[in-house]
Amino acid sequence: MSKKIKTIGVITPGGDAPGMNTAIRAVVRTAIFSGLKVYGIERGWRGLIDNKIINMELASVSGIINHGGTILHTHRCPEFRQKAARKKAYENLCAYNIEGLVVIGGDGSLGAAHALHKEFGTRVINIPASIDNDIYGTDYSIGFDTAVNTALEAIDKIRDTATSHERVFVIEVMGRNNGFIALDVGLTAGAEAIIIPEIPYNIDAIGQKIRYGQQRGKSSFIIVVAEGAISANEVAVHLRKRTTLDVRVSILGHMQRGGSPSALSREVACKLGARAVQLLIEGKSALMVGIISDKVVETPIDEVARRKKKLDLAAYKLANMLAT
């Protein structure tokens, strides 16, 4: 039988995502409600190596549920790939009697947490927080819905300009390795074309779609591009050779990471933060909590790490059909 846990830590390594603060709040308040002591590790794995560990109270998380980013801050830490650095991190956890760690982050954070568990026996529960939404074992990662809504709001405003000036706008959204954001944004914004890494693109076909649209009386077009597929500027260069319309580029960039989390991002963060603490209390470890079909589920970290989340191709086909 597992020893009853008394002290836990919470950390937000890797890239920030709106809703991380909501998850921190859920972790801290669930822990204190359950009679646990809870510490926050500042600046991700770098802070754990450097012993940047602070006591968290109820007041520590007051008024943060609607704030983007992370009050614990975050920092890239490539040296955490080295076992010596992870050993130092483990020693610092032991110095504070931290028996379990809630890790709020993306796939890199998940892998690092799993290494701590395998090498030193640290109890870890992962919470998926990434605007990319590319983590297996959950329908939504914290921050994805907010990022989509942020991009959607921007594109709706750009469309007003595109319509007024009779232009083609190529809009680049985040997504280095996948098209989850681009697909959701393109579908809900009514984009005439969506370019994502998972599906081969055809610039000639997009040019033909624009010309066909012009024949039907359309005078403005929105093309959504995931940054990992091709640069928006390169798409614009190709399209300028295939249409008489003025082609402009808008790169949304890091604005998609910021802002007040949406209701869905907050709901996911609250549910997953609370469940992560409960799992540590139950003596569980090496699990990731996620949301599937609106229910909280747990998946072993090693399974999450070795499996790839698949894009919804039906949504891609739907977007194309509605854009004809």
N, C-alpha and C positions, 0 to 999 in steps of 0.2 A: 504493500500500500504506500502511495506517495506521501511524503512529508507535507504537512499543511503549510501552504505558502503564506508568508507574512509581509513581504516587501516586493514590489515590482517596479520596473522602469518603463518609460515610454520614450521612443526615439523616432525622428522623422528624417531619415537619410535620403539622398538623391534629390531629384527634381521636385519642386513644390507643386502642389495641386490644390485648388480651392475646395475646402472641406476638411483639410488636414486639421485645422484648429477645432472644428466641430468634433472630429474623432479624438483629439487630445482631451477635449472637455469630457467626452463620454467615458474615456478610459479613466481619467482622474476621478471623476465623480462616482463612477461605478466602484472603483477600488476603495475609495474612502467610505462609501455607503456600506461596503462589505467588510469594513474593519481593517483594510490593508494600508500600509504606508506606501506612498508612491513618489518616485523621483523622475524628473525630466532630464534627459540627456541633450544638451545643447549642441548644435552644429553637426548633427549626424555622427557617423562613425569617427570623424576627426575629433569631435568633442569627447567621445567615449575613450579614445586613446589618450587625449590630453586631460582627462578627468574633469570635464566641464559638466558636472552633475549637480542638479539643484533640487531642493525639496519642493514638492508641489502640494498646495492646499486647495480648498474649495475656492478661495478668493483668487488663486493663481489663474483660474480658467473662467473667471467671471467676465461677461461681456464680449467673449470672443467667438460665439457661435456663428456670427454673421461676417466675420473677418476672413479675407483670403490669406494665402500664405501660411506660415507656421510660426507661432510665437517661440518655438524652440530653435528656429532657424535651421538651415541645412547647409551642407558643404560637401563638395565632391571629395572623395578620399580614396584615390587609387592604391595607396599603400596598404589599405585593408585587405588587399588580395594576398598579402604576405602573412604567413602564420605568426610571425613574431609580433606583428601589429595586433592581430586578433588575440594573441596571448595577453598582451598588455591591456586590451579592452576587457578581457575576461577578468583579469586581476583587479581592475577598477570596479567591475560589477561586484566582485567578492568583497572589496573593501567597504562597500556600502550595504552589504548583505542583500543585494538585489538577486532574488531567486528566480524571477521570471521577467521576460522582456517582451513588450508589445512593440512591433516594428511596423511603422506606417510608411509605406513606400511602394516603389515599382518592382520590376523583376530583378534588377541589380541588388536592391535591398533584400529581397527574398533570398537570393543566393548567398549573400553575406551572412544573413541570419542563420541559414541552414548550416553553414560552415561552423559557426559558433556552437550550434547544437551538437553537431557530429564530433567536433574536436574536444569540446570541454563539457558537454552535457548541459549547456545552458537551456533552460526552458524558453522557447520562443513561440509566439503566435504572430503571424503576419496579417496585416490589414492592407488590401490592395488600394493604393492611392496613386493614380497616374492619369493624366488627361488623355493618354493614348488609348486607354481601355483595351490593351492587348494582352491582359493577364488571364490565363486559363483558370477556370473554376469560379468565375463570377460573371454575371450579365453586365454589371456596372462596377467600374473602379471609381473610387472617390475622385471627384473633379471632372470626370468626363462630361457629364451632362452640363455642367457650368461652362466648360470650354466650348461645347457645341453651341450653347445659347449665346455666348459672347461673340463667336464667329458669325452666327446667324444674324444677330442684331447689326453687326458691321456690314454684312452683305446686303441686308435689307436697305440700309442707307446708301450703299454704293449703287444698288440697282436704281435708286431714284436719280442719281447722277447719270448712270448709263442710259436711262430712258430719256432724260432731258437732252443729252448731248448726242444720242444715237451712236453709242459706242459698244465695243466688246470689252469687257473687263475680265482679265485673268487673275483670279484671287488665290493666293497660296496660303494654305493652312498648315498647321503642324502635323507631323506624322512621318518620322524618318524612315521607319521600317514597315509601316502599315497605313491603311486608308480608312480606319474607323471614323476619325473626325471628318475627313473629307466626304465620306459616303453619307453620314448622317446630315451634315450641313448641306451638301449638294441636293439631297433628296428634299429636305424641308425648306430650302431656299428656292427650289424650282430651277436649279441650274440647268443650262442647256447641255452641259457635258461635265463629267467627273473623271479626273485622271488620278489613279491610285496605283501603288506598287504591285498589288496582287494581280492586276489584269492588264495585259498588253494594250497600249493605247495606239491610236491611229490619227495623226494630225490631219491627214487628208480627209478622213471621214468627218472630223470635227469641222473642217473647212466647208465640206459639202453640206453639213447640217446648218451651218450659218447661212450659206447661200440659199438653201431651201427655205429657211426661215424668212429671209429677205423677200423671196418670191411670194410668200404668203402675207407680206406686209410687216413683218417684225423688223425693228430697227435697233434693238439692243439685245445683248447676250451676256450671260454670266457663265464663265468656265471656272470650276473649282479644281485646284490641283493640290495633292498631298506633296509636301516638300521632298519626300523620299522617292517620288516617282520621276520627276523632272522639275527643273526650276521654272517658275512662272515666267521669268524673263525669256527663257528659251522658247517656251510655248508661244509667247507673244511674237517673237521674231518669225516663227514659222507661220503664224496666222496672218501676219501683215502681208505675207506673200499670197494669201489665199482669200482675202476679202478686201473690199473697198472701204470698209468701215474703219474708223480710228480704233486702235487696240491699245488699251492701257493695262497697267499691272498694279496690283495692290497686295503687299505681303503683310499679313496680319501679325505674324511673329509672336513674341512673348506676351502680348496683350491677352492671349488665350489662357495663359496660366493664372492671371490675376482676377481680381474682382470678388464681390460677395458671392458665396456659394449658393447655387439654386436650391429650391426645396428638395429636389431629388438627391442632390449631392449631400445635403445635410441629413436627410433621412437615412441614407446608406451609411453615412459616417456614424450617426448615433447608434444604429443597430449593430454595426460591426465592432465599434469601440466597446460597447457593453458586453457583447458576446466574447470578445477576445479576453477580457478580464475574467469572465465566468469560466472559460476553458482553463486558464491558468489555475484558478481556484480548484477546479475539478482534477488537477494534476495532469492535464493534457499538455502536449508540446508538439513542435514541428508540424503545425497545422496553419493553413490560411483560411480565414473566414471570408465568405463571399455571399452574394445575393444571386439566387437563381429562381426565376419565376416568383419573385417577391418573397422568397423565404430565405432565411439565413442558413447557410450550409458550411460544412468544414471539409477541406480537401488537404491531404498530406502534402507538405511542401515539396517533397521529391517528385510527386506526381505533377504538381503545378510547374515545376522547373523543366520537366522533360516533355510536356505536352504543349502544343501550340494552339492558341485560340484562333478559330476560323472566322473569316469575314462572312457576313450574310449576303451571299450572291443573289438571293431573291430580291433583296432591297436594291441592289445595283441594277438588276433588270427592271425593277419597278421605276426607278429613277429615270432610266433611259426611255421607258415607255411613256411616262408622263411628260417627258421633255420633247417629244416628237411634235 
